[in-house]
Amino acid sequence: MDILNVLEKATQINSVSGSENEIRKFISDNVKKYCDELLVDAMGNLIAHKKGSGKKKKSRFGGMSMNEKPNPPAMLGRME
């Protein structure tokens, strides 16, 4: 599955705050092949860990919000 199909499917998953199980599983299924470790913490955050290699062995991680923001489009990106 190419990245555009993955993103399209991800945006079609209902994931309002407090109900992120389906999107968490979707993301987990799509990133586990790139990770050395995949965890869900007590708050429900999905943590993907890729161990480094080479002399410095730097690890990598990424983060993003899994829940939808039910704000009207006019509110998106608004700064207060």
mmCIF file of the N, C-alpha and C atoms, coordinates in Angstrom:
data_MODEL
# 
_entry.id   MODEL 
# 
loop_
_atom_site.group_PDB 
_atom_site.id 
_atom_site.type_symbol 
_atom_site.label_atom_id 
_atom_site.label_alt_id 
_atom_site.label_comp_id 
_atom_site.label_asym_id 
_atom_site.label_entity_id 
_atom_site.label_seq_id 
_atom_site.pdbx_PDB_ins_code 
_atom_site.Cartn_x 
_atom_site.Cartn_y 
_atom_site.Cartn_z 
_atom_site.occupancy 
_atom_site.B_iso_or_equiv 
_atom_site.pdbx_formal_charge 
_atom_site.auth_seq_id 
_atom_site.auth_comp_id 
_atom_site.auth_asym_id 
_atom_site.auth_atom_id 
_atom_site.pdbx_PDB_model_num 
ATOM 1   N N  . MET A 1 1  ? 0.852   -1.174 0.000  1.00 0.00 ? 1  MET A N  1 
ATOM 2   C CA . MET A 1 1  ? 0.000   0.000  0.000  1.00 0.00 ? 1  MET A CA 1 
ATOM 3   C C  . MET A 1 1  ? 0.898   1.237  0.000  1.00 0.00 ? 1  MET A C  1 
ATOM 4   N N  . ASP A 1 2  ? 0.641   2.154  -0.920 1.00 0.00 ? 2  ASP A N  1 
ATOM 5   C CA . ASP A 1 2  ? 1.469   3.360  -0.961 1.00 0.00 ? 2  ASP A CA 1 
ATOM 6   C C  . ASP A 1 2  ? 1.007   4.373  0.085  1.00 0.00 ? 2  ASP A C  1 
ATOM 7   N N  . ILE A 1 3  ? 1.818   5.365  0.310  1.00 0.00 ? 3  ILE A N  1 
ATOM 8   C CA . ILE A 1 3  ? 1.585   6.325  1.390  1.00 0.00 ? 3  ILE A CA 1 
ATOM 9   C C  . ILE A 1 3  ? 0.271   7.085  1.222  1.00 0.00 ? 3  ILE A C  1 
ATOM 10  N N  . LEU A 1 4  ? -0.110  7.408  -0.015 1.00 0.00 ? 4  LEU A N  1 
ATOM 11  C CA . LEU A 1 4  ? -1.363  8.125  -0.221 1.00 0.00 ? 4  LEU A CA 1 
ATOM 12  C C  . LEU A 1 4  ? -2.570  7.270  0.167  1.00 0.00 ? 4  LEU A C  1 
ATOM 13  N N  . ASN A 1 5  ? -2.515  5.977  -0.122 1.00 0.00 ? 5  ASN A N  1 
ATOM 14  C CA . ASN A 1 5  ? -3.603  5.082  0.286  1.00 0.00 ? 5  ASN A CA 1 
ATOM 15  C C  . ASN A 1 5  ? -3.653  4.941  1.800  1.00 0.00 ? 5  ASN A C  1 
ATOM 16  N N  . VAL A 1 6  ? -2.496  4.853  2.439  1.00 0.00 ? 6  VAL A N  1 
ATOM 17  C CA . VAL A 1 6  ? -2.437  4.758  3.900  1.00 0.00 ? 6  VAL A CA 1 
ATOM 18  C C  . VAL A 1 6  ? -3.038  6.005  4.530  1.00 0.00 ? 6  VAL A C  1 
ATOM 19  N N  . LEU A 1 7  ? -2.653  7.181  4.032  1.00 0.00 ? 7  LEU A N  1 
ATOM 20  C CA . LEU A 1 7  ? -3.174  8.436  4.574  1.00 0.00 ? 7  LEU A CA 1 
ATOM 21  C C  . LEU A 1 7  ? -4.677  8.567  4.328  1.00 0.00 ? 7  LEU A C  1 
ATOM 22  N N  . GLU A 1 8  ? -5.140  8.152  3.157  1.00 0.00 ? 8  GLU A N  1 
ATOM 23  C CA . GLU A 1 8  ? -6.570  8.220  2.865  1.00 0.00 ? 8  GLU A CA 1 
ATOM 24  C C  . GLU A 1 8  ? -7.356  7.329  3.831  1.00 0.00 ? 8  GLU A C  1 
ATOM 25  N N  . LYS A 1 9  ? -6.884  6.105  4.031  1.00 0.00 ? 9  LYS A N  1 
ATOM 26  C CA . LYS A 1 9  ? -7.559  5.184  4.955  1.00 0.00 ? 9  LYS A CA 1 
ATOM 27  C C  . LYS A 1 9  ? -7.533  5.726  6.386  1.00 0.00 ? 9  LYS A C  1 
ATOM 28  N N  . ALA A 1 10 ? -6.405  6.303  6.796  1.00 0.00 ? 10 ALA A N  1 
ATOM 29  C CA . ALA A 1 10 ? -6.274  6.841  8.150  1.00 0.00 ? 10 ALA A CA 1 
ATOM 30  C C  . ALA A 1 10 ? -7.260  7.980  8.387  1.00 0.00 ? 10 ALA A C  1 
ATOM 31  N N  . THR A 1 11 ? -7.470  8.814  7.381  1.00 0.00 ? 11 THR A N  1 
ATOM 32  C CA . THR A 1 11 ? -8.382  9.950  7.556  1.00 0.00 ? 11 THR A CA 1 
ATOM 33  C C  . THR A 1 11 ? -9.844  9.524  7.576  1.00 0.00 ? 11 THR A C  1 
ATOM 34  N N  . GLN A 1 12 ? -10.139 8.305  7.178  1.00 0.00 ? 12 GLN A N  1 
ATOM 35  C CA . GLN A 1 12 ? -11.514 7.808  7.168  1.00 0.00 ? 12 GLN A CA 1 
ATOM 36  C C  . GLN A 1 12 ? -11.883 7.077  8.459  1.00 0.00 ? 12 GLN A C  1 
ATOM 37  N N  . ILE A 1 13 ? -10.925 6.922  9.353  1.00 0.00 ? 13 ILE A N  1 
ATOM 38  C CA . ILE A 1 13 ? -11.173 6.223  10.617 1.00 0.00 ? 13 ILE A CA 1 
ATOM 39  C C  . ILE A 1 13 ? -11.677 7.204  11.660 1.00 0.00 ? 13 ILE A C  1 
ATOM 40  N N  . ASN A 1 14 ? -12.783 6.865  12.299 1.00 0.00 ? 14 ASN A N  1 
ATOM 41  C CA . ASN A 1 14 ? -13.336 7.697  13.368 1.00 0.00 ? 14 ASN A CA 1 
ATOM 42  C C  . ASN A 1 14 ? -12.405 7.616  14.576 1.00 0.00 ? 14 ASN A C  1 
ATOM 43  N N  . SER A 1 15 ? -11.920 8.757  15.021 1.00 0.00 ? 15 SER A N  1 
ATOM 44  C CA . SER A 1 15 ? -10.963 8.740  16.141 1.00 0.00 ? 15 SER A CA 1 
ATOM 45  C C  . SER A 1 15 ? -11.114 9.961  17.030 1.00 0.00 ? 15 SER A C  1 
ATOM 46  N N  . VAL A 1 16 ? -12.335 10.225 17.453 1.00 0.00 ? 16 VAL A N  1 
ATOM 47  C CA . VAL A 1 16 ? -12.540 11.361 18.356 1.00 0.00 ? 16 VAL A CA 1 
ATOM 48  C C  . VAL A 1 16 ? -11.834 11.086 19.686 1.00 0.00 ? 16 VAL A C  1 
ATOM 49  N N  . SER A 1 17 ? -11.523 12.123 20.397 1.00 0.00 ? 17 SER A N  1 
ATOM 50  C CA . SER A 1 17 ? -10.797 12.004 21.658 1.00 0.00 ? 17 SER A CA 1 
ATOM 51  C C  . SER A 1 17 ? -11.474 11.013 22.596 1.00 0.00 ? 17 SER A C  1 
ATOM 52  N N  . GLY A 1 18 ? -10.694 10.069 23.102 1.00 0.00 ? 18 GLY A N  1 
ATOM 53  C CA . GLY A 1 18 ? -11.201 9.030  23.996 1.00 0.00 ? 18 GLY A CA 1 
ATOM 54  C C  . GLY A 1 18 ? -11.562 7.750  23.273 1.00 0.00 ? 18 GLY A C  1 
ATOM 55  N N  . SER A 1 19 ? -11.584 7.780  21.932 1.00 0.00 ? 19 SER A N  1 
ATOM 56  C CA . SER A 1 19 ? -11.942 6.601  21.130 1.00 0.00 ? 19 SER A CA 1 
ATOM 57  C C  . SER A 1 19 ? -10.921 6.377  20.022 1.00 0.00 ? 19 SER A C  1 
ATOM 58  N N  . GLU A 1 20 ? -9.656  6.304  20.394 1.00 0.00 ? 20 GLU A N  1 
ATOM 59  C CA . GLU A 1 20 ? -8.588  6.190  19.402 1.00 0.00 ? 20 GLU A CA 1 
ATOM 60  C C  . GLU A 1 20 ? -8.134  4.756  19.135 1.00 0.00 ? 20 GLU A C  1 
ATOM 61  N N  . ASN A 1 21 ? -8.834  3.742  19.669 1.00 0.00 ? 21 ASN A N  1 
ATOM 62  C CA . ASN A 1 21 ? -8.372  2.359  19.524 1.00 0.00 ? 21 ASN A CA 1 
ATOM 63  C C  . ASN A 1 21 ? -8.212  1.929  18.071 1.00 0.00 ? 21 ASN A C  1 
ATOM 64  N N  . GLU A 1 22 ? -9.188  2.260  17.227 1.00 0.00 ? 22 GLU A N  1 
ATOM 65  C CA . GLU A 1 22 ? -9.137  1.832  15.827 1.00 0.00 ? 22 GLU A CA 1 
ATOM 66  C C  . GLU A 1 22 ? -7.980  2.487  15.076 1.00 0.00 ? 22 GLU A C  1 
ATOM 67  N N  . ILE A 1 23 ? -7.778  3.789  15.258 1.00 0.00 ? 23 ILE A N  1 
ATOM 68  C CA . ILE A 1 23 ? -6.673  4.464  14.575 1.00 0.00 ? 23 ILE A CA 1 
ATOM 69  C C  . ILE A 1 23 ? -5.328  4.014  15.147 1.00 0.00 ? 23 ILE A C  1 
ATOM 70  N N  . ARG A 1 24 ? -5.280  3.745  16.447 1.00 0.00 ? 24 ARG A N  1 
ATOM 71  C CA . ARG A 1 24 ? -4.041  3.251  17.062 1.00 0.00 ? 24 ARG A CA 1 
ATOM 72  C C  . ARG A 1 24 ? -3.635  1.909  16.441 1.00 0.00 ? 24 ARG A C  1 
ATOM 73  N N  . LYS A 1 25 ? -4.603  1.007  16.268 1.00 0.00 ? 25 LYS A N  1 
ATOM 74  C CA . LYS A 1 25 ? -4.324  -0.289 15.662 1.00 0.00 ? 25 LYS A CA 1 
ATOM 75  C C  . LYS A 1 25 ? -3.904  -0.120 14.208 1.00 0.00 ? 25 LYS A C  1 
ATOM 76  N N  . PHE A 1 26 ? -4.570  0.765  13.477 1.00 0.00 ? 26 PHE A N  1 
ATOM 77  C CA . PHE A 1 26 ? -4.220  1.019  12.080 1.00 0.00 ? 26 PHE A CA 1 
ATOM 78  C C  . PHE A 1 26 ? -2.778  1.516  11.962 1.00 0.00 ? 26 PHE A C  1 
ATOM 79  N N  . ILE A 1 27 ? -2.429  2.503  12.787 1.00 0.00 ? 27 ILE A N  1 
ATOM 80  C CA . ILE A 1 27 ? -1.062  3.040  12.756 1.00 0.00 ? 27 ILE A CA 1 
ATOM 81  C C  . ILE A 1 27 ? -0.068  1.957  13.156 1.00 0.00 ? 27 ILE A C  1 
ATOM 82  N N  . SER A 1 28 ? -0.374  1.232  14.222 1.00 0.00 ? 28 SER A N  1 
ATOM 83  C CA . SER A 1 28 ? 0.498   0.160  14.689 1.00 0.00 ? 28 SER A CA 1 
ATOM 84  C C  . SER A 1 28 ? 0.758   -0.863 13.593 1.00 0.00 ? 28 SER A C  1 
ATOM 85  N N  . ASP A 1 29 ? -0.303  -1.300 12.926 1.00 0.00 ? 29 ASP A N  1 
ATOM 86  C CA . ASP A 1 29 ? -0.168  -2.283 11.848 1.00 0.00 ? 29 ASP A CA 1 
ATOM 87  C C  . ASP A 1 29 ? 0.694   -1.768 10.706 1.00 0.00 ? 29 ASP A C  1 
ATOM 88  N N  . ASN A 1 30 ? 0.677   -0.463 10.470 1.00 0.00 ? 30 ASN A N  1 
ATOM 89  C CA . ASN A 1 30 ? 1.416   0.110  9.353  1.00 0.00 ? 30 ASN A CA 1 
ATOM 90  C C  . ASN A 1 30 ? 2.838   0.525  9.676  1.00 0.00 ? 30 ASN A C  1 
ATOM 91  N N  . VAL A 1 31 ? 3.191   0.662  10.954 1.00 0.00 ? 31 VAL A N  1 
ATOM 92  C CA . VAL A 1 31 ? 4.558   1.073  11.288 1.00 0.00 ? 31 VAL A CA 1 
ATOM 93  C C  . VAL A 1 31 ? 5.390   -0.034 11.930 1.00 0.00 ? 31 VAL A C  1 
ATOM 94  N N  . LYS A 1 32 ? 4.758   -1.128 12.366 1.00 0.00 ? 32 LYS A N  1 
ATOM 95  C CA . LYS A 1 32 ? 5.497   -2.151 13.113 1.00 0.00 ? 32 LYS A CA 1 
ATOM 96  C C  . LYS A 1 32 ? 6.658   -2.757 12.329 1.00 0.00 ? 32 LYS A C  1 
ATOM 97  N N  . LYS A 1 33 ? 6.554   -2.808 11.004 1.00 0.00 ? 33 LYS A N  1 
ATOM 98  C CA . LYS A 1 33 ? 7.652   -3.373 10.212 1.00 0.00 ? 33 LYS A CA 1 
ATOM 99  C C  . LYS A 1 33 ? 8.888   -2.469 10.190 1.00 0.00 ? 33 LYS A C  1 
ATOM 100 N N  . TYR A 1 34 ? 8.732   -1.215 10.605 1.00 0.00 ? 34 TYR A N  1 
ATOM 101 C CA . TYR A 1 34 ? 9.842   -0.261 10.627 1.00 0.00 ? 34 TYR A CA 1 
ATOM 102 C C  . TYR A 1 34 ? 10.433  -0.062 12.020 1.00 0.00 ? 34 TYR A C  1 
ATOM 103 N N  . CYS A 1 35 ? 9.852   -0.702 13.029 1.00 0.00 ? 35 CYS A N  1 
ATOM 104 C CA . CYS A 1 35 ? 10.232  -0.450 14.424 1.00 0.00 ? 35 CYS A CA 1 
ATOM 105 C C  . CYS A 1 35 ? 10.866  -1.670 15.073 1.00 0.00 ? 35 CYS A C  1 
ATOM 106 N N  . ASP A 1 36 ? 11.684  -1.403 16.070 1.00 0.00 ? 36 ASP A N  1 
ATOM 107 C CA . ASP A 1 36 ? 12.226  -2.469 16.901 1.00 0.00 ? 36 ASP A CA 1 
ATOM 108 C C  . ASP A 1 36 ? 11.308  -2.744 18.082 1.00 0.00 ? 36 ASP A C  1 
ATOM 109 N N  . GLU A 1 37 ? 10.542  -1.743 18.480 1.00 0.00 ? 37 GLU A N  1 
ATOM 110 C CA . GLU A 1 37 ? 9.671   -1.870 19.641 1.00 0.00 ? 37 GLU A CA 1 
ATOM 111 C C  . GLU A 1 37 ? 8.453   -0.977 19.437 1.00 0.00 ? 37 GLU A C  1 
ATOM 112 N N  . LEU A 1 38 ? 7.292   -1.505 19.782 1.00 0.00 ? 38 LEU A N  1 
ATOM 113 C CA . LEU A 1 38 ? 6.044   -0.768 19.663 1.00 0.00 ? 38 LEU A CA 1 
ATOM 114 C C  . LEU A 1 38 ? 5.268   -0.963 20.951 1.00 0.00 ? 38 LEU A C  1 
ATOM 115 N N  . LEU A 1 39 ? 4.966   0.144  21.653 1.00 0.00 ? 39 LEU A N  1 
ATOM 116 C CA . LEU A 1 39 ? 4.314   0.074  22.962 1.00 0.00 ? 39 LEU A CA 1 
ATOM 117 C C  . LEU A 1 39 ? 3.120   1.014  23.016 1.00 0.00 ? 39 LEU A C  1 
ATOM 118 N N  . VAL A 1 40 ? 2.176   0.702  23.887 1.00 0.00 ? 40 VAL A N  1 
ATOM 119 C CA . VAL A 1 40 ? 1.083   1.620  24.211 1.00 0.00 ? 40 VAL A CA 1 
ATOM 120 C C  . VAL A 1 40 ? 1.203   1.888  25.705 1.00 0.00 ? 40 VAL A C  1 
ATOM 121 N N  . ASP A 1 41 ? 1.333   3.170  26.066 1.00 0.00 ? 41 ASP A N  1 
ATOM 122 C CA . ASP A 1 41 ? 1.495   3.505  27.482 1.00 0.00 ? 41 ASP A CA 1 
ATOM 123 C C  . ASP A 1 41 ? 0.135   3.607  28.180 1.00 0.00 ? 41 ASP A C  1 
ATOM 124 N N  . ALA A 1 42 ? 0.158   3.930  29.459 1.00 0.00 ? 42 ALA A N  1 
ATOM 125 C CA . ALA A 1 42 ? -1.055  3.988  30.274 1.00 0.00 ? 42 ALA A CA 1 
ATOM 126 C C  . ALA A 1 42 ? -2.041  5.051  29.789 1.00 0.00 ? 42 ALA A C  1 
ATOM 127 N N  . MET A 1 43 ? -1.564  6.064  29.095 1.00 0.00 ? 43 MET A N  1 
ATOM 128 C CA . MET A 1 43 ? -2.434  7.118  28.572 1.00 0.00 ? 43 MET A CA 1 
ATOM 129 C C  . MET A 1 43 ? -2.973  6.787  27.181 1.00 0.00 ? 43 MET A C  1 
ATOM 130 N N  . GLY A 1 44 ? -2.540  5.667  26.610 1.00 0.00 ? 44 GLY A N  1 
ATOM 131 C CA . GLY A 1 44 ? -2.998  5.265  25.284 1.00 0.00 ? 44 GLY A CA 1 
ATOM 132 C C  . GLY A 1 44 ? -2.131  5.760  24.152 1.00 0.00 ? 44 GLY A C  1 
ATOM 133 N N  . ASN A 1 45 ? -0.994  6.369  24.485 1.00 0.00 ? 45 ASN A N  1 
ATOM 134 C CA . ASN A 1 45 ? -0.075  6.833  23.452 1.00 0.00 ? 45 ASN A CA 1 
ATOM 135 C C  . ASN A 1 45 ? 0.617   5.642  22.812 1.00 0.00 ? 45 ASN A C  1 
ATOM 136 N N  . LEU A 1 46 ? 0.731   5.671  21.497 1.00 0.00 ? 46 LEU A N  1 
ATOM 137 C CA . LEU A 1 46 ? 1.459   4.647  20.764 1.00 0.00 ? 46 LEU A CA 1 
ATOM 138 C C  . LEU A 1 46 ? 2.904   5.117  20.640 1.00 0.00 ? 46 LEU A C  1 
ATOM 139 N N  . ILE A 1 47 ? 3.834   4.300  21.107 1.00 0.00 ? 47 ILE A N  1 
ATOM 140 C CA . ILE A 1 47 ? 5.248   4.660  21.096 1.00 0.00 ? 47 ILE A CA 1 
ATOM 141 C C  . ILE A 1 47 ? 5.978   3.675  20.199 1.00 0.00 ? 47 ILE A C  1 
ATOM 142 N N  . ALA A 1 48 ? 6.568   4.192  19.125 1.00 0.00 ? 48 ALA A N  1 
ATOM 143 C CA . ALA A 1 48 ? 7.323   3.384  18.180 1.00 0.00 ? 48 ALA A CA 1 
ATOM 144 C C  . ALA A 1 48 ? 8.806   3.732  18.340 1.00 0.00 ? 48 ALA A C  1 
ATOM 145 N N  . HIS A 1 49 ? 9.632   2.720  18.548 1.00 0.00 ? 49 HIS A N  1 
ATOM 146 C CA . HIS A 1 49 ? 11.053  2.932  18.799 1.00 0.00 ? 49 HIS A CA 1 
ATOM 147 C C  . HIS A 1 49 ? 11.875  2.206  17.754 1.00 0.00 ? 49 HIS A C  1 
ATOM 148 N N  . LYS A 1 50 ? 12.775  2.908  17.107 1.00 0.00 ? 50 LYS A N  1 
ATOM 149 C CA . LYS A 1 50 ? 13.711  2.337  16.147 1.00 0.00 ? 50 LYS A CA 1 
ATOM 150 C C  . LYS A 1 50 ? 15.101  2.535  16.715 1.00 0.00 ? 50 LYS A C  1 
ATOM 151 N N  . LYS A 1 51 ? 15.766  1.439  17.048 1.00 0.00 ? 51 LYS A N  1 
ATOM 152 C CA . LYS A 1 51 ? 17.107  1.512  17.627 1.00 0.00 ? 51 LYS A CA 1 
ATOM 153 C C  . LYS A 1 51 ? 18.109  1.980  16.580 1.00 0.00 ? 51 LYS A C  1 
ATOM 154 N N  . GLY A 1 52 ? 19.067  2.749  17.034 1.00 0.00 ? 52 GLY A N  1 
ATOM 155 C CA . GLY A 1 52 ? 20.100  3.242  16.143 1.00 0.00 ? 52 GLY A CA 1 
ATOM 156 C C  . GLY A 1 52 ? 21.151  2.187  15.859 1.00 0.00 ? 52 GLY A C  1 
ATOM 157 N N  . SER A 1 53 ? 21.964  2.470  14.872 1.00 0.00 ? 53 SER A N  1 
ATOM 158 C CA . SER A 1 53 ? 23.079  1.582  14.536 1.00 0.00 ? 53 SER A CA 1 
ATOM 159 C C  . SER A 1 53 ? 24.311  2.443  14.281 1.00 0.00 ? 53 SER A C  1 
ATOM 160 N N  . GLY A 1 54 ? 25.438  1.825  14.146 1.00 0.00 ? 54 GLY A N  1 
ATOM 161 C CA . GLY A 1 54 ? 26.658  2.588  13.926 1.00 0.00 ? 54 GLY A CA 1 
ATOM 162 C C  . GLY A 1 54 ? 27.324  2.976  15.231 1.00 0.00 ? 54 GLY A C  1 
ATOM 163 N N  . LYS A 1 55 ? 28.275  3.885  15.148 1.00 0.00 ? 55 LYS A N  1 
ATOM 164 C CA . LYS A 1 55 ? 29.065  4.278  16.310 1.00 0.00 ? 55 LYS A CA 1 
ATOM 165 C C  . LYS A 1 55 ? 28.244  4.985  17.392 1.00 0.00 ? 55 LYS A C  1 
ATOM 166 N N  . LYS A 1 56 ? 27.396  5.904  16.993 1.00 0.00 ? 56 LYS A N  1 
ATOM 167 C CA . LYS A 1 56 ? 26.654  6.697  17.975 1.00 0.00 ? 56 LYS A CA 1 
ATOM 168 C C  . LYS A 1 56 ? 25.329  6.058  18.386 1.00 0.00 ? 56 LYS A C  1 
ATOM 169 N N  . LYS A 1 57 ? 24.814  5.136  17.623 1.00 0.00 ? 57 LYS A N  1 
ATOM 170 C CA . LYS A 1 57 ? 23.583  4.397  17.910 1.00 0.00 ? 57 LYS A CA 1 
ATOM 171 C C  . LYS A 1 57 ? 22.440  5.309  18.351 1.00 0.00 ? 57 LYS A C  1 
ATOM 172 N N  . LYS A 1 58 ? 22.178  6.326  17.575 1.00 0.00 ? 58 LYS A N  1 
ATOM 173 C CA . LYS A 1 58 ? 21.078  7.236  17.882 1.00 0.00 ? 58 LYS A CA 1 
ATOM 174 C C  . LYS A 1 58 ? 19.749  6.567  17.556 1.00 0.00 ? 58 LYS A C  1 
ATOM 175 N N  . SER A 1 59 ? 18.794  6.718  18.447 1.00 0.00 ? 59 SER A N  1 
ATOM 176 C CA . SER A 1 59 ? 17.454  6.198  18.239 1.00 0.00 ? 59 SER A CA 1 
ATOM 177 C C  . SER A 1 59 ? 16.585  7.267  17.588 1.00 0.00 ? 59 SER A C  1 
ATOM 178 N N  . ARG A 1 60 ? 15.488  6.836  16.984 1.00 0.00 ? 60 ARG A N  1 
ATOM 179 C CA . ARG A 1 60 ? 14.557  7.756  16.343 1.00 0.00 ? 60 ARG A CA 1 
ATOM 180 C C  . ARG A 1 60 ? 13.144  7.491  16.851 1.00 0.00 ? 60 ARG A C  1 
ATOM 181 N N  . PHE A 1 61 ? 12.369  8.535  16.945 1.00 0.00 ? 61 PHE A N  1 
ATOM 182 C CA . PHE A 1 61 ? 10.962  8.384  17.275 1.00 0.00 ? 61 PHE A CA 1 
ATOM 183 C C  . PHE A 1 61 ? 10.201  9.535  16.632 1.00 0.00 ? 61 PHE A C  1 
ATOM 184 N N  . GLY A 1 62 ? 8.910   9.331  16.508 1.00 0.00 ? 62 GLY A N  1 
ATOM 185 C CA . GLY A 1 62 ? 8.056   10.380 15.959 1.00 0.00 ? 62 GLY A CA 1 
ATOM 186 C C  . GLY A 1 62 ? 6.784   10.436 16.768 1.00 0.00 ? 62 GLY A C  1 
ATOM 187 N N  . GLY A 1 63 ? 6.086   11.522 16.690 1.00 0.00 ? 63 GLY A N  1 
ATOM 188 C CA . GLY A 1 63 ? 4.850   11.645 17.431 1.00 0.00 ? 63 GLY A CA 1 
ATOM 189 C C  . GLY A 1 63 ? 3.819   12.438 16.661 1.00 0.00 ? 63 GLY A C  1 
ATOM 190 N N  . MET A 1 64 ? 2.560   12.128 16.934 1.00 0.00 ? 64 MET A N  1 
ATOM 191 C CA . MET A 1 64 ? 1.463   12.872 16.333 1.00 0.00 ? 64 MET A CA 1 
ATOM 192 C C  . MET A 1 64 ? 0.192   12.607 17.123 1.00 0.00 ? 64 MET A C  1 
ATOM 193 N N  . SER A 1 65 ? -0.770  13.442 16.938 1.00 0.00 ? 65 SER A N  1 
ATOM 194 C CA . SER A 1 65 ? -2.060  13.252 17.598 1.00 0.00 ? 65 SER A CA 1 
ATOM 195 C C  . SER A 1 65 ? -2.868  12.225 16.815 1.00 0.00 ? 65 SER A C  1 
ATOM 196 N N  . MET A 1 66 ? -3.522  11.299 17.523 1.00 0.00 ? 66 MET A N  1 
ATOM 197 C CA . MET A 1 66 ? -4.324  10.279 16.859 1.00 0.00 ? 66 MET A CA 1 
ATOM 198 C C  . MET A 1 66 ? -5.792  10.650 16.815 1.00 0.00 ? 66 MET A C  1 
ATOM 199 N N  . ASN A 1 67 ? -6.227  11.631 17.594 1.00 0.00 ? 67 ASN A N  1 
ATOM 200 C CA . ASN A 1 67 ? -7.651  11.921 17.633 1.00 0.00 ? 67 ASN A CA 1 
ATOM 201 C C  . ASN A 1 67 ? -8.010  13.037 16.658 1.00 0.00 ? 67 ASN A C  1 
ATOM 202 N N  . GLU A 1 68 ? -9.257  12.990 16.197 1.00 0.00 ? 68 GLU A N  1 
ATOM 203 C CA . GLU A 1 68 ? -9.767  14.030 15.318 1.00 0.00 ? 68 GLU A CA 1 
ATOM 204 C C  . GLU A 1 68 ? -10.113 15.253 16.143 1.00 0.00 ? 68 GLU A C  1 
ATOM 205 N N  . LYS A 1 69 ? -10.009 16.372 15.540 1.00 0.00 ? 69 LYS A N  1 
ATOM 206 C CA . LYS A 1 69 ? -10.410 17.613 16.182 1.00 0.00 ? 69 LYS A CA 1 
ATOM 207 C C  . LYS A 1 69 ? -11.766 17.998 15.601 1.00 0.00 ? 69 LYS A C  1 
ATOM 208 N N  . PRO A 1 70 ? -12.854 17.897 16.368 1.00 0.00 ? 70 PRO A N  1 
ATOM 209 C CA . PRO A 1 70 ? -14.174 18.178 15.819 1.00 0.00 ? 70 PRO A CA 1 
ATOM 210 C C  . PRO A 1 70 ? -14.498 19.658 15.692 1.00 0.00 ? 70 PRO A C  1 
ATOM 211 N N  . ASN A 1 71 ? -13.493 20.482 15.418 1.00 0.00 ? 71 ASN A N  1 
ATOM 212 C CA . ASN A 1 71 ? -13.705 21.923 15.252 1.00 0.00 ? 71 ASN A CA 1 
ATOM 213 C C  . ASN A 1 71 ? -14.184 22.209 13.834 1.00 0.00 ? 71 ASN A C  1 
ATOM 214 N N  . PRO A 1 72 ? -14.967 23.261 13.640 1.00 0.00 ? 72 PRO A N  1 
ATOM 215 C CA . PRO A 1 72 ? -15.344 23.638 12.269 1.00 0.00 ? 72 PRO A CA 1 
ATOM 216 C C  . PRO A 1 72 ? -14.098 24.101 11.511 1.00 0.00 ? 72 PRO A C  1 
ATOM 217 N N  . PRO A 1 73 ? -14.078 23.963 10.187 1.00 0.00 ? 73 PRO A N  1 
ATOM 218 C CA . PRO A 1 73 ? -12.898 24.341 9.385  1.00 0.00 ? 73 PRO A CA 1 
ATOM 219 C C  . PRO A 1 73 ? -12.390 25.747 9.676  1.00 0.00 ? 73 PRO A C  1 
ATOM 220 N N  . ALA A 1 74 ? -13.269 26.678 9.995  1.00 0.00 ? 74 ALA A N  1 
ATOM 221 C CA . ALA A 1 74 ? -12.837 28.054 10.268 1.00 0.00 ? 74 ALA A CA 1 
ATOM 222 C C  . ALA A 1 74 ? -11.925 28.130 11.477 1.00 0.00 ? 74 ALA A C  1 
ATOM 223 N N  . MET A 1 75 ? -12.010 27.157 12.365 1.00 0.00 ? 75 MET A N  1 
ATOM 224 C CA . MET A 1 75 ? -11.216 27.163 13.584 1.00 0.00 ? 75 MET A CA 1 
ATOM 225 C C  . MET A 1 75 ? -9.847  26.528 13.378 1.00 0.00 ? 75 MET A C  1 
ATOM 226 N N  . LEU A 1 76 ? -9.671  25.735 12.348 1.00 0.00 ? 76 LEU A N  1 
ATOM 227 C CA . LEU A 1 76 ? -8.415  25.045 12.144 1.00 0.00 ? 76 LEU A CA 1 
ATOM 228 C C  . LEU A 1 76 ? -7.285  26.027 11.878 1.00 0.00 ? 76 LEU A C  1 
ATOM 229 N N  . GLY A 1 77 ? -6.198  25.857 12.603 1.00 0.00 ? 77 GLY A N  1 
ATOM 230 C CA . GLY A 1 77 ? -5.032  26.699 12.421 1.00 0.00 ? 77 GLY A CA 1 
ATOM 231 C C  . GLY A 1 77 ? -5.162  28.105 13.008 1.00 0.00 ? 77 GLY A C  1 
ATOM 232 N N  . ARG A 1 78 ? -6.238  28.355 13.684 1.00 0.00 ? 78 ARG A N  1 
ATOM 233 C CA . ARG A 1 78 ? -6.440  29.682 14.270 1.00 0.00 ? 78 ARG A CA 1 
ATOM 234 C C  . ARG A 1 78 ? -5.560  29.873 15.493 1.00 0.00 ? 78 ARG A C  1 
ATOM 235 N N  . MET A 1 79 ? -4.904  31.004 15.582 1.00 0.00 ? 79 MET A N  1 
ATOM 236 C CA . MET A 1 79 ? -4.057  31.310 16.720 1.00 0.00 ? 79 MET A CA 1 
ATOM 237 C C  . MET A 1 79 ? -4.765  32.298 17.619 1.00 0.00 ? 79 MET A C  1 
ATOM 238 N N  . GLU A 1 80 ? -4.663  32.062 18.915 1.00 0.00 ? 80 GLU A N  1 
ATOM 239 C CA . GLU A 1 80 ? -5.285  32.994 19.866 1.00 0.00 ? 80 GLU A CA 1 
ATOM 240 C C  . GLU A 1 80 ? -4.236  33.697 20.677 1.00 0.00 ? 80 GLU A C  1 
# 
